[in-house]
């Protein structure tokens, strides 16, 4: 079964004449999975213009238990609050990630305690590991020699990037105390300086490129 999932992803990602589609994860539990609605479209536009990706400008929405989750090489997840995966959803997410998919969880402040618990349903035997600044995701297109950038100051804690790995491949990235998604949003929403937005967009482009190539 895993070979079939890998083949699906490989066929989808190799279709150079068709724009790649990415998706936002719509999860249960009451958390605002729909936060930062302009973030992903802006990141797509930036990546297509600056690192030669060919991503459909309109991201899709997918649920953790959906059969069509395997169509997307990259899935984005964000929010401020509670997250809940059923057993079937956790199993489907596990199969998706093991078959070549990539999940990027961007904590918009408030989901840390919930997502860590739910990821244990997906991979009971795995633990989130902090990425060092020399991980390839910090240099795929743009160099971040100090690792994950800090985009919004909420509590003066340093930004951290955590990951789940399978056979050395990063399959799930959890960006914490950074708030990349706010930096991707339209400039008038948070009034971030342009250099801060640019850092967020460049880091996001790195993540997309890594997801597509690994």
N, C-alpha and C positions, 0 to 999 in steps of 0.2 A: 504493500500500500504506500509506503514512504516513497518508493521509486516513482509511483504515479504522481504524487504530489510534487516531487522534484521536477519531473518532466513538465508538469503544468506551468510551474514557475519559469523554467528555462525557456519554454516556447513563448510565453508571454514577454519575458524580458528581452528576447532576441529579435522580436518583431520590430525592426528598426523603422519600418514604414508606417507604424501605428504609434500614436502617442501613448506613453505609459500612463497608467492611471494609478493614483494613490488614494488613500481613504482615511477618514476620521473614524475612530472607534466609538460607537454609541453603546455605552454600557449601562447596566442597571445599578441600583443602590441609592439613587437620588443625587449623585454628584452632577455638576454641570458640565457634561461631556461636550457641550456645544460652545464652551467658552472660546473667546478670541476668534470670532467668525471670519475676520479678514486676514488672519495670520497665515494660514496655509496657502490661500491663493496668492498672497504677496510673496511668500517664499518660492512658490512654483515659478512665478514670473521672474524673480531674481535669478533663480537657478537656470532657467531656460535662456536668459539673456547673457549670463556671465560664465557658466561652466558647461554650456552646450548640452544640457539635458533636453529631453523631448517629452515633457510631462503634460498631460491634459490639464488645461488651466482651471478646470472645475473639479475639485476633489469630490470623491464619492463618500457615502456614509455606509458603514458596515457594522454589523453586530458580532460579538465574539463567537456566537454559535452558528453563523451563517455559512452555507456551503460555498458561497462565492468569495469568501475571505481569501481563498487561494489565488485569486486573480491579481492581488495587489502585492508588489514586492516590498512596499513600505506602508505601514499603518501608523497613524499618529493618534496619541491619546493624551488628553489634558483635563484639567478641572481643578476645583478647589475642595471637593468633599468626598463623600462616601462612594465606594466602588464595591460591586458585588458580581462575582462570576459563579454561575451554577456549575455543577459537576460536568455537565455536557459542554458548557461553554469553555471551561478550563481545558477539557480534553481536546476540543477543536482548536483552541489557541496553541496548545502544545504541538499538535500535528502540524499546524501552520508554520510555527517557528522552526520545527525540526526539518521541515521540507524545504526550507530556503527563505521563508518570510522574515521580516524584520519589524519589530515593534519599538517605536520611540515614545516613551512616556515622559511628558514634560510637566512637572509639578507646578501648577499655577498658584502654589502655596495652599496647603491644607489637605492634600491627598496622600501624603507620605505614609502615614500609619495604616491607611486602608489598602493602598496598592501593594505594600509589602506583604500584608496578610494574604491577599488574593493571589499574588504570584506564587505563594507556597502551594496553592491548589493546583497551579499549572505545572510547577516543577518542585515537588516536595523535597527532592534531593539536592536542589541547587540553592545557592545563596548569592545575593547581589554582592558583587565585588567592585571596589572602587577602581576606576581606570587611572592609570598613571598618565602624566602629561605627554609621554612619548608614544602613546597608543596612536595607530595610524589614522584614527577618526579625526584627530586634531591637526592633520596635515594633508588630507586627501586633495584639497584644492587650495585652501588657505591655511597658513601656519598660525597655530595657537600654542606657542612654546610653553605657556603656563597652564595649559589645559582649558577647561570650560570657562568662558567669560561670565562675569557678573553683569546682568542687564538691569535688574531692579533691586534696590536696597530696601528690604523689608525689616530685617532684623540683624543686619551687619554680619551674618554668617557667610563663610566662604562658599562659593559654588562647588558642587561635587557632581561627578558623572559616575554612575554605577552601571554594571552590566551583568547579564547572564550569558554564559558561553556554552557552546556545544562543539567539542572537538577543536577548540581554539578559535572558533568563529563567534563573534559577538552577535547574538540573536535578539537581544532586548537591551535597549539603552534607557536608563532612567536619569534624567537631568533634574537636579535638585538644587534649590536655593540659587537658581540662575534666572528663571522666568524668560526663556528664549521666546516663547510665543507672544509675550507682550511686546518684545522688540520687533517681531515680524508684523505686528498689526499696523494699520494706517497711522501715519505720524501724528495726526491730530487727536488720536484716542488717548495716548499717554504722554504726548509732548516730549518724547525722548530726544536728546541731541542726535543729529544725523550720524555722528561717529559711533554712538551706542547702537542705533538701529543697524548700522552696517556690520558691526561685530556680530550681532544676533543673526543677521541674514547670512553672513559668511559661514558662521558655525552651522547654521541649518543646512546650507548648501553642502558642507562637508558631510553631514549626516546622511543626506539624500544620496550623495555619490557613493559613500561607503555601503549603504544599503543595497544599491543597485549592482555594485561590483563584487560583493562578497557573499 
